[in-house]
Amino acid sequence: MSTASSAPSWRSLLTREHWFVFTIASLAWLFDCMDQQFFNLGRAAAMDQLLPDKSKALEYGSYTTSVFLIGWAVGGLTLGSLGDQYGRARMLTVSVLLYSIFTGLSALSTGFWDFCAYRFLTGVGVGGVFGLAVALVADTVPDKARAPALGLLQSLSSIGNISAGLIGMGIGMLAARELLPMGLKTWQAMFIVGGAPAFLCVFILAKLKEPQRWVDARAAGKLSGIKFGSYGALLTNPKWKKNAWAGLAMCSVGIIGLWGIGNFHPTIVGSIVGEHLKSTGISAEKMASEKAFWSSMGLLLQNIGAFAGMTTMAWVAQVKGRKFAFALSMILSFGTTVLVFQGMRQFSDIFWMIPLMGFGQLGAFAIYAIYLPELFPTSLRATGTSFCYNFGRVVAATAPFTVGQITKSLSGNLEGFRTAGTVMSLVMLLGLLVLPFLPETKDKPLPEE
């Protein structure tokens, strides 16, 4: 008699080819996430240098985030659809190449507008990766391995974030000792480093084959007239349309929580560090380096918590169901965000509050990786996943702008910023309202037409 304890591990179901696809998809997403975090770490310093009026750095930093998220949405919607039409592996290669090149070019910015242009184009590449990577893995691995494999893929993204934190700390230390080459600033060095490993990944991506499930479905679709990667098909079919709009709402709240609010924690960390070191009388240049170091430390702590949160929420989604796991993640996300924005006042608070927020906010993203590809057929899997995950960026792009405007209306100081983030965090609880409109997909096969 078979028992749960004697059931084979999902890992034993994967062949060498499965592992190759999983590894490359995970690396593409890992480097993508590292790129995102270099932007979060370097944004404030870049605005300090590139803006003539440094008092507007906090406000305009929010605007650059909105531009990045809009580029992300454009790339996700475009490249996701192209992935269903022409192949997941092929378009994943294009996505990685785009974000590699324009991450490096961001270091050459001379003003606010060209910085925004580079970040928009980086966002286009970044936006394509998630939907393509999860569709690639979902269509490749056996059904019984799909949910844990996708949960692990998303959890491994925290390694990219942690790497960004460690590299940022190292760059901050070099800058403090005036050891950066060619007079580079910390933010410039981060963008240069951020573009390199992902560019190397392109050469490995070139060896990827398209999943057989997609190849067979594409051939059958040509005979039956099924349109692959069609937004018309996605948004007119009653079943897929319902899943698309409900999935979009589900993703939007989590993305707003992370990108509109949570990823601005380096601003609060930098202020606390500044107050902590004020009495030491260090120079302004060294103070900037110290802030860069501790902002990177904050990112490292956030993603240690994120890895635990994503691993935990992926397990909850597999055991208790996707909808229950998402509801729990939104409650945790709201509570831990308010804790950081209102409660983090002392230097020692950084070491436990930031990991808690990472656990709460990033846990939802493991659920997205598992849940979204289960809502759409092969002909629309990358399109639907990208629509939910990336069109949500258009909605989320309003959040940093709103935070900037609320902060500005409250005199533009840090307390105004704390209040703005706290008010905006209420949107996470709205995610609970969408759950009745979504199906439970636990233990069900991937849908087809």
C-alpha positions as semicolon CSV with decimal commas, in nm:
position;residue;x (nm);y (nm);z (nm)
1;M;0,000;0,000;0,000
2;S;0,142;0,336;-0,097
3;T;0,160;0,614;0,156
4;A;0,237;0,983;0,142
5;S;0,570;0,918;0,308
6;S;0,667;0,660;0,044
7;A;0,564;0,877;-0,252
8;P;0,860;0,973;-0,470
9;S;1,001;1,323;-0,437
10;W;0,903;1,561;-0,716
11;R;1,273;1,606;-0,788
12;S;1,304;1,239;-0,883
13;L;1,046;1,296;-1,159
14;L;1,274;1,538;-1,345
15;T;1,509;1,425;-1,622
16;R;1,837;1,594;-1,708
17;E;1,656;1,797;-1,975
18;H;1,394;1,907;-1,722
19;W;1,668;2,022;-1,485
20;F;1,844;2,213;-1,763
21;V;1,525;2,403;-1,850
22;F;1,448;2,469;-1,483
23;T;1,803;2,592;-1,416
24;I;1,816;2,832;-1,710
25;A;1,468;2,969;-1,643
26;S;1,563;3,020;-1,278
27;L;1,890;3,195;-1,371
28;A;1,711;3,428;-1,611
29;W;1,466;3,526;-1,337
30;L;1,737;3,538;-1,068
31;F;1,948;3,786;-1,269
32;D;1,633;3,979;-1,356
33;C;1,558;4,021;-0,985
34;M;1,917;4,121;-0,912
35;D;1,880;4,395;-1,174
36;Q;1,560;4,518;-1,010
37;Q;1,730;4,546;-0,672
38;F;2,031;4,734;-0,807
39;F;1,779;4,991;-0,926
40;N;1,621;5,010;-0,580
41;L;1,964;5,052;-0,421
42;G;2,098;5,304;-0,671
43;R;1,787;5,514;-0,735
44;A;1,829;5,767;-0,453
45;A;2,202;5,822;-0,515
46;A;2,141;5,858;-0,889
47;M;1,877;6,125;-0,829
48;D;2,109;6,308;-0,588
49;Q;2,371;6,333;-0,861
50;L;2,155;6,379;-1,171
51;L;1,902;6,635;-1,043
52;P;2,008;7,002;-1,022
53;D;1,775;7,046;-0,723
54;K;1,873;6,774;-0,478
55;S;1,575;6,853;-0,255
56;K;1,355;6,686;-0,517
57;A;1,548;6,357;-0,512
58;L;1,293;6,172;-0,298
59;E;0,999;6,287;-0,511
60;Y;1,164;6,220;-0,848
61;G;1,295;5,883;-0,734
62;S;0,930;5,775;-0,709
63;Y;0,871;5,892;-1,066
64;T;1,163;5,689;-1,204
65;T;1,009;5,382;-1,041
66;S;0,680;5,452;-1,217
67;V;0,863;5,479;-1,551
68;F;1,042;5,149;-1,485
69;L;0,714;4,976;-1,399
70;I;0,545;5,107;-1,714
71;G;0,833;4,970;-1,924
72;W;0,796;4,645;-1,732
73;A;0,426;4,630;-1,823
74;V;0,491;4,706;-2,190
75;G;0,759;4,438;-2,212
76;G;0,555;4,179;-2,029
77;L;0,244;4,228;-2,241
78;T;0,439;4,229;-2,567
79;L;0,696;3,957;-2,503
80;G;0,449;3,728;-2,325
81;S;0,220;3,726;-2,629
82;L;0,517;3,673;-2,862
83;G;0,626;3,382;-2,642
84;D;0,298;3,202;-2,706
85;Q;0,323;3,277;-3,078
86;Y;0,692;3,210;-3,149
87;G;0,825;3,017;-2,849
88;R;0,896;3,070;-2,481
89;A;1,270;2,997;-2,503
90;R;1,325;3,228;-2,799
91;M;1,154;3,528;-2,644
92;L;1,313;3,464;-2,303
93;T;1,650;3,510;-2,475
94;V;1,536;3,845;-2,619
95;S;1,415;3,957;-2,276
96;V;1,744;3,878;-2,103
97;L;1,943;4,054;-2,375
98;L;1,732;4,369;-2,341
99;Y;1,759;4,406;-1,966
100;S;2,132;4,325;-1,971
101;I;2,219;4,597;-2,223
102;F;2,006;4,874;-2,078
103;T;2,102;4,803;-1,718
104;G;2,463;4,868;-1,814
105;L;2,372;5,178;-2,015
106;S;2,190;5,323;-1,712
107;A;2,534;5,387;-1,560
108;L;2,602;5,638;-1,841
109;S;2,305;5,860;-1,757
110;T;2,375;6,233;-1,744
111;G;2,033;6,359;-1,636
112;F;1,686;6,266;-1,520
113;W;1,534;6,209;-1,864
114;D;1,795;5,979;-2,014
115;F;1,802;5,785;-1,686
116;C;1,426;5,736;-1,724
117;A;1,469;5,628;-2,088
118;Y;1,724;5,361;-1,994
119;R;1,506;5,242;-1,706
120;F;1,201;5,219;-1,931
121;L;1,390;5,003;-2,181
122;T;1,538;4,793;-1,901
123;G;1,182;4,746;-1,776
124;V;1,076;4,617;-2,118
125;G;1,331;4,336;-2,091
126;V;1,263;4,270;-1,723
127;G;0,890;4,250;-1,790
128;G;0,918;3,964;-2,035
129;V;1,103;3,723;-1,811
130;F;0,856;3,611;-1,544
131;G;0,568;3,507;-1,769
132;L;0,799;3,335;-2,016
133;A;1,005;3,158;-1,748
134;V;0,708;3,016;-1,557
135;A;0,529;2,915;-1,880
136;L;0,848;2,744;-1,999
137;V;0,882;2,544;-1,678
138;A;0,508;2,472;-1,646
139;D;0,499;2,332;-2,001
140;T;0,817;2,128;-1,956
141;V;0,809;1,946;-1,620
142;P;0,566;1,665;-1,526
143;D;0,234;1,777;-1,374
144;K;0,317;1,639;-1,029
145;A;0,640;1,839;-1,020
146;R;0,492;2,163;-1,158
147;A;0,383;2,341;-0,840
148;P;0,696;2,268;-0,631
149;A;0,924;2,347;-0,927
150;L;0,756;2,683;-0,987
151;G;0,757;2,761;-0,616
152;L;1,130;2,688;-0,603
153;L;1,193;2,899;-0,916
154;Q;1,033;3,197;-0,746
155;S;1,206;3,130;-0,414
156;L;1,543;3,126;-0,590
157;S;1,477;3,480;-0,712
158;S;1,562;3,588;-0,359
159;I;1,917;3,463;-0,425
160;G;1,940;3,726;-0,698
161;N;1,814;3,986;-0,453
162;I;2,056;3,871;-0,184
163;S;2,340;3,882;-0,436
164;A;2,248;4,240;-0,517
165;G;2,259;4,324;-0,147
166;L;2,600;4,163;-0,099
167;I;2,744;4,324;-0,413
168;G;2,597;4,658;-0,308
169;M;2,761;4,627;0,032
170;G;3,092;4,548;-0,135
171;I;3,062;4,846;-0,368
172;G;2,972;5,067;-0,073
173;M;3,283;4,953;0,113
174;L;3,504;5,018;-0,192
175;A;3,349;5,362;-0,237
176;A;3,409;5,449;0,128
177;R;3,778;5,371;0,073
178;E;3,780;5,555;-0,262
179;L;3,873;5,234;-0,445
180;L;3,612;5,239;-0,721
181;P;3,782;5,266;-1,063
182;M;3,747;5,561;-1,302
183;G;3,577;5,778;-1,045
184;L;3,258;5,572;-1,059
185;K;2,979;5,650;-0,816
186;T;2,820;5,366;-0,620
187;W;2,502;5,365;-0,832
188;Q;2,701;5,357;-1,157
189;A;2,909;5,064;-1,038
190;M;2,593;4,873;-0,942
191;F;2,439;4,913;-1,287
192;I;2,759;4,807;-1,462
193;V;2,787;4,494;-1,249
194;G;2,414;4,428;-1,289
195;G;2,431;4,406;-1,666
196;A;2,718;4,159;-1,693
197;P;2,599;3,819;-1,560
198;A;2,262;3,834;-1,732
199;F;2,434;3,906;-2,064
200;L;2,639;3,587;-2,022
201;C;2,317;3,396;-1,957
202;V;2,201;3,476;-2,313
203;F;2,459;3,235;-2,457
204;I;2,321;2,953;-2,244
205;L;1,962;3,045;-2,328
206;A;2,046;2,997;-2,696
207;K;2,072;2,621;-2,628
208;L;1,721;2,594;-2,485
209;K;1,460;2,395;-2,679
210;E;1,094;2,481;-2,687
211;P;0,878;2,256;-2,462
212;Q;0,716;1,965;-2,644
213;R;0,377;2,052;-2,498
214;W;0,393;2,392;-2,669
215;V;0,530;2,248;-2,996
216;D;0,247;1,992;-3,016
217;A;-0,022;2,243;-2,919
218;R;0,110;2,495;-3,171
219;A;0,096;2,238;-3,452
220;A;-0,256;2,133;-3,353
221;G;-0,359;2,498;-3,324
222;K;-0,258;2,570;-3,682
223;L;-0,490;2,293;-3,801
224;S;-0,785;2,390;-3,581
225;G;-0,747;2,766;-3,612
226;I;-0,665;2,835;-3,246
227;K;-0,491;3,172;-3,209
228;F;-0,179;3,158;-2,995
229;G;-0,083;3,467;-2,794
230;S;-0,405;3,650;-2,886
231;Y;-0,533;3,913;-2,645
232;G;-0,860;3,899;-2,833
233;A;-0,893;3,530;-2,743
234;L;-0,782;3,596;-2,386
235;L;-1,030;3,877;-2,324
236;T;-1,335;3,747;-2,511
237;N;-1,351;3,383;-2,403
238;P;-1,574;3,391;-2,088
239;K;-1,356;3,152;-1,887
240;W;-1,017;3,295;-1,973
241;K;-1,145;3,653;-1,951
242;K;-1,269;3,598;-1,596
243;N;-0,940;3,441;-1,492
244;A;-0,741;3,719;-1,663
245;W;-0,914;4,011;-1,491
246;A;-0,933;3,842;-1,152
247;G;-0,568;3,737;-1,182
248;L;-0,475;4,092;-1,276
249;A;-0,642;4,229;-0,965
250;M;-0,473;3,962;-0,751
251;C;-0,129;4,048;-0,887
252;S;-0,178;4,425;-0,874
253;V;-0,219;4,439;-0,497
254;G;0,096;4,237;-0,431
255;I;0,298;4,437;-0,684
256;I;0,177;4,766;-0,536
257;G;0,275;4,639;-0,192
258;L;0,628;4,553;-0,301
259;W;0,714;4,807;-0,572
260;G;0,492;5,094;-0,468
261;I;0,572;5,074;-0,099
262;G;0,802;4,802;0,035
263;N;1,097;4,856;-0,200
264;F;1,133;5,211;-0,071
265;H;1,265;5,083;0,261
266;P;1,623;5,199;0,171
267;T;1,492;5,557;0,215
268;I;1,394;5,483;0,576
269;V;1,707;5,276;0,641
270;G;1,928;5,554;0,504
271;S;1,764;5,809;0,735
272;I;1,805;5,588;1,042
273;V;2,170;5,522;0,956
274;G;2,226;5,894;0,903
275;E;2,091;5,973;1,249
276;H;2,290;5,687;1,398
277;L;2,619;5,817;1,249
278;K;2,553;6,188;1,279
279;S;2,747;6,219;1,604
280;T;3,061;6,066;1,451
281;G;3,132;6,372;1,237
282;I;3,210;6,177;0,920
283;S;3,226;6,358;0,587
284;A;2,929;6,386;0,353
285;E;3,101;6,156;0,102
286;K;3,163;5,887;0,361
287;M;2,810;5,929;0,495
288;A;2,675;5,857;0,145
289;S;2,890;5,543;0,126
290;E;2,770;5,429;0,468
291;K;2,409;5,480;0,363
292;A;2,473;5,279;0,047
293;F;2,626;4,999;0,255
294;W;2,338;4,985;0,502
295;S;2,072;5,016;0,235
296;S;2,230;4,708;0,078
297;M;2,229;4,541;0,418
298;G;1,858;4,620;0,442
299;L;1,804;4,457;0,103
300;L;2,001;4,151;0,216
301;L;1,789;4,120;0,530
302;Q;1,467;4,172;0,333
303;N;1,550;3,887;0,100
304;I;1,659;3,646;0,370
305;G;1,305;3,696;0,496
306;A;1,174;3,675;0,139
307;F;1,331;3,334;0,079
308;A;1,168;3,201;0,395
309;G;0,837;3,366;0,302
310;M;0,828;3,233;-0,055
311;T;0,930;2,883;0,051
312;T;0,664;2,884;0,321
313;M;0,386;3,024;0,101
314;A;0,470;2,782;-0,182
315;W;0,428;2,496;0,067
316;V;0,101;2,641;0,199
317;A;-0,028;2,675;-0,159
318;Q;0,049;2,309;-0,227
319;V;-0,103;2,181;0,098
320;K;-0,393;2,418;0,170
321;G;-0,466;2,553;-0,177
322;R;-0,379;2,858;-0,385
323;K;-0,661;3,082;-0,260
324;F;-0,601;3,022;0,110
325;A;-0,227;3,085;0,066
326;F;-0,287;3,413;-0,115
327;A;-0,529;3,540;0,151
328;L;-0,275;3,462;0,423
329;S;0,005;3,631;0,229
330;M;-0,191;3,957;0,190
331;I;-0,268;3,977;0,562
332;L;0,099;3,919;0,645
333;S;0,210;4,170;0,380
334;F;-0,013;4,444;0,519
335;G;0,086;4,388;0,882
336;T;0,460;4,373;0,826
337;T;0,462;4,678;0,594
338;V;0,287;4,894;0,853
339;L;0,532;4,766;1,112
340;V;0,831;4,890;0,909
341;F;0,687;5,224;0,796
342;Q;0,558;5,321;1,140
343;G;0,759;5,115;1,387
344;M;1,114;5,111;1,249
345;R;1,282;5,400;1,430
346;Q;1,598;5,263;1,589
347;F;1,910;5,125;1,424
348;S;1,855;4,785;1,590
349;D;1,504;4,763;1,440
350;I;1,653;4,716;1,092
351;F;1,781;4,368;1,177
352;W;1,441;4,213;1,255
353;M;1,174;4,433;1,100
354;I;1,312;4,430;0,745
355;P;1,328;4,045;0,730
356;L;0,970;4,028;0,856
357;M;0,853;4,263;0,581
358;G;1,041;4,054;0,324
359;F;0,866;3,742;0,453
360;G;0,525;3,908;0,435
361;Q;0,553;4,091;0,104
362;L;0,744;3,842;-0,111
363;G;0,550;3,535;-0,001
364;A;0,269;3,624;-0,243
365;F;0,505;3,607;-0,541
366;A;0,565;3,233;-0,496
367;I;0,188;3,189;-0,520
368;Y;0,180;3,389;-0,844
369;A;0,444;3,162;-0,998
370;I;0,242;2,851;-0,913
371;Y;-0,112;2,983;-0,968
372;L;-0,099;3,200;-1,281
373;P;0,006;2,936;-1,540
374;E;-0,270;2,710;-1,402
375;L;-0,536;2,963;-1,503
376;F;-0,475;2,956;-1,882
377;P;-0,443;2,705;-2,172
378;T;-0,119;2,637;-2,359
379;S;-0,214;2,880;-2,636
380;L;-0,249;3,163;-2,384
381;R;-0,029;3,053;-2,092
382;A;0,251;3,307;-2,133
383;T;0,007;3,573;-2,255
384;G;-0,232;3,527;-1,962
385;T;0,044;3,500;-1,703
386;S;0,215;3,811;-1,840
387;F;-0,114;3,999;-1,862
388;C;-0,186;3,940;-1,493
389;Y;0,167;3,984;-1,364
390;N;0,280;4,266;-1,592
391;F;-0,029;4,467;-1,682
392;G;-0,057;4,489;-1,305
393;R;0,257;4,704;-1,330
394;V;0,054;4,973;-1,505
395;V;-0,177;4,982;-1,204
396;A;0,119;4,952;-0,966
397;A;0,306;5,231;-1,147
398;T;0,054;5,475;-1,003
399;A;0,155;5,378;-0,649
400;P;0,507;5,530;-0,638
401;F;0,367;5,844;-0,803
402;T;0,089;5,854;-0,542
403;V;0,336;5,800;-0,260
404;G;0,546;6,084;-0,402
405;Q;0,243;6,314;-0,422
406;I;0,122;6,230;-0,069
407;T;0,476;6,283;0,060
408;K;0,493;6,617;-0,121
409;S;0,158;6,726;0,027
410;L;0,292;6,643;0,374
411;S;0,591;6,881;0,339
412;G;0,806;6,626;0,158
413;N;0,983;6,506;0,473
414;L;1,046;6,152;0,598
415;E;0,745;6,148;0,831
416;G;0,525;6,240;0,537
417;F;0,684;5,955;0,345
418;R;0,614;5,712;0,631
419;T;0,250;5,823;0,642
420;A;0,213;5,793;0,265
421;G;0,346;5,437;0,267
422;T;0,118;5,337;0,553
423;V;-0,192;5,476;0,382
424;M;-0,105;5,304;0,056
425;S;-0,051;4,969;0,230
426;L;-0,428;4,939;0,283
427;V;-0,457;4,835;-0,083
428;M;-0,311;4,495;0,006
429;L;-0,626;4,404;0,196
430;L;-0,831;4,469;-0,116
431;G;-0,674;4,158;-0,265
432;L;-0,899;3,948;-0,045
433;L;-1,204;4,071;-0,237
434;V;-1,099;3,909;-0,565
435;L;-1,062;3,552;-0,435
436;P;-1,429;3,448;-0,483
437;F;-1,389;3,511;-0,857
438;L;-1,091;3,275;-0,900
439;P;-1,097;2,894;-0,932
440;E;-0,904;2,667;-0,698
441;T;-0,648;2,480;-0,909
442;K;-0,477;2,265;-0,646
443;D;-0,413;1,910;-0,774
444;K;-0,571;1,984;-1,114
445;P;-0,400;1,942;-1,455
446;L;-0,312;2,242;-1,667
447;P;-0,619;2,362;-1,857
448;E;-0,656;2,331;-2,232
449;E;-0,899;2,475;-2,486
